[in-house]
C-alpha cells in the first residue's frame, strides 16, 4: 500500500517535470522570514531546501517520518504582497493520504514533502519541525523579595457536630476559615462549590482550601477573598506561573508559592509570529482579515496553555495545584491576549483599552487551571506591562543614580530616570537584531555565529558559534562544530550581527556611513562585488551584505533616537548606568554596542546585562501582593513619550545612522578602541563603464 502511494506521488511529480512550468509563485516562510519564487508544482519541502529554510526530514521527503510538517497560513499579507488561500497548495495527495508514521499530522498541518505550491503562499514552520530549535536563554533574579503571595492554602477541620447540622457547605467552610484563619467570608463559583461538597465528605470535615486574598486599595477595603480550589485532607502544594509574553518568544516559570522556588522554566516561539514578525504587522493582519483578531487571540492563548502543560509535566505537578498566574507583555500582546481591540494601537494617539492591571481567572484566557490571574499594568500605547515589569525588577525609582534601561527586541522599550523622575518610550527597531531581514541571519540556535573579531591588518575574521567554546582559528574548531550529530555553521544570530558590523567598521571594511568599501578588494578577497555594492565574506556561504548593514543601521538608529529623545525630555546629557535587558541584551558586548552607537557613550564598567528583567518582574508580582501594588503605583508616575508623534524623533534618527554617531562625542569609547578617522565614502567601480552606476549606488546608500 505504501509503495503504491509513493509510486503515485512520484508519477505526479514526474508529470509536473515533463510539463513545462513557467509560472512562478512566491513563498514566504515564517518565523525565518526567508522567501523566494519557485515553479508551480514544487513541494514545500523542496522550496524550503532551495531557500535554506530550517525544516526537518529524516526520510528524505518520502512521506515516512512526518518530521517535515508545516502550517499553511491563509489571509492577506500586504507586507509581502501575498493573498494566500486554501488553493495555494495542492489538495492532499498520495503521500499524505497513506501516511501512517509515528508522528501524527497535526490539525491544520501538511507534510512539506507532499504539499505542492499552486499559488503565492505563506508557510509557518512550527518549532517541532525545525532541525535547530531555538534556545530560549531567559533567567530570573528575585533576590531580596519578601514572599507575600495572593494565594494561601488553609487547612480546616469542621467539627462533627457542625457536619450533622443542615447549614450550607459554604457557610460551614466560611465559619471555619474565620475561626482558624481570620478570613472574611469568601466567594465561590459553582465549580468550586462542587469541590467543597466533595472535600467536606471525603475526609469527614478535614480539608484544604485555596484562597485568593487581594490587598485593599488605598482607603477602600479589600475585595472579599475567593476560594479557588478545595481538597479532602491536608494538601501543601500550591504553584503559580509567571510569564513574559514577548512578540517573538514566550518565557514562563513555574514557582512554588510557599517557598518561592522555581520548579521549572520553559520557553517557546510566540505562534503569532506567523501573522507578522513585528507588532504593527500583526495589527495590520487584524485590520485586513476578518476574524484575524480571534486567530491571534487563540494562538497566544493556546501557546500559554501548552506552556503550562510543559511546565507542570517537568515539575511533576498536577494542573489542579496551579493557583495563580502573573502575565506581562507589550500593549498589543496584552490586548490580543485579553480579547481587546488592538486596532486603535496601530495609529496615533494609540489609546489603550485600559492601562490598569487586570485581575481575573486563568480560565478567562483559556488556561486550563483553577488559578487566579493578574495581568500587569501598561504605561502607554506602545509601552506595556513588560516594561512595567522591567521597572519593578530593576527599581530605578528607588535610587538617586540615573539609570537607562533598554529591553532590546523587535520593539525596543526604553526607561530613563531615578527616584526624581521616570521617562519611558518604545522604538520600532524591527526584527533585524534577532536575525530577521539579514541575508544569513537566524535566531540563536546551535551552529549560529555569535561572536566575531576581524584582524585590523589582514581583515581576516575569526568567530565563535553557539555550541562551541572555540574560536574558528583555534585547533579543534572544525571537529567541534562539524559531524553527523552537529549542525555545522548555519548562519549568524543577533549578537554576531552586532559584533561583525562593529568589527567591519573598526577594521576599515566599511566607513562611518556604513558603506562597504570596494577599494579594500585590493587588500583582501573577503571584499566581494555584489551587483552594484560590495559584501564581506565571513564564512562559507555567509556574507554580510550592504543591505544587512543598512538593516542594522535602521534598527540601531531607531533605538538610539528613542534614547536621545528621552535624554532631551529629562534634560540630561549623561547617565550613571546602562542596563541591557532581555535575552538578546544579555548577549550584547557593551563595547561593540557603543561602537555601533546602539547605546550612548558610557564607562564600560557601568554597562551591564540584567537578563530577563521582564520575567523577573513577573515573578516578583506572582510571589508578592505588595510588589503588585508597588508597580501599579509607580507606573502612574512615569512620563510617557510616544516616539511616533515626537517632532524631534526623525532628526535624532538621522543623526544616529552613522557609526558610532554623527555628532555625539565618544570619550569613553575612545579609551577602549582605536576609532577610524572619519572619511568621505569612496565606492570604486569593478570595471570600466560602470563607474556611474556604482557611484549612484553609493549615493543612494549613504545617509
DAFEN-V878445 format. One record per helix or strand. SS is the DSSP state (H for helix, E for strand). FROM is the first residue (numbers start at 1). TO is the last residue. Records with the same first field share a line. If there is no record, write none. Layout:
# DAFEN-V878445
SS: FROM-TO ; FROM-TO
This chain:
# DAFEN-V878445
H: 2-18 ; 44-51 ; 86-88 ; 94-97 ; 127-129 ; 160-163 ; 169-181 ; 190-202 ; 271-275 ; 279-288 ; 292-315 ; 319-321 ; 331-338 ; 343-346 ; 362-365 ; 385-394 ; 396-398 ; 432-434 ; 477-481 ; 494-506 ; 518-522 ; 546-570 ; 582-585 ; 590-596 ; 604-606 ; 613-623 ; 625-637 ; 643-645 ; 649-655 ; 667-670 ; 691-701
E: 24-30 ; 35-39 ; 43-43 ; 69-73 ; 75-77 ; 82-84 ; 89-89 ; 109-111 ; 116-117 ; 121-124 ; 148-148 ; 151-157 ; 187-187 ; 206-212 ; 217-217 ; 220-220 ; 226-232 ; 239-245 ; 249-256 ; 262-269 ; 322-329 ; 358-361 ; 372-375 ; 380-380 ; 383-383 ; 403-407 ; 412-417 ; 422-427 ; 441-441 ; 448-454 ; 461-465 ; 491-492 ; 510-510 ; 516-516 ; 527-530 ; 533-539 ; 542-544 ; 577-581 ; 607-611 ; 624-624 ; 639-640
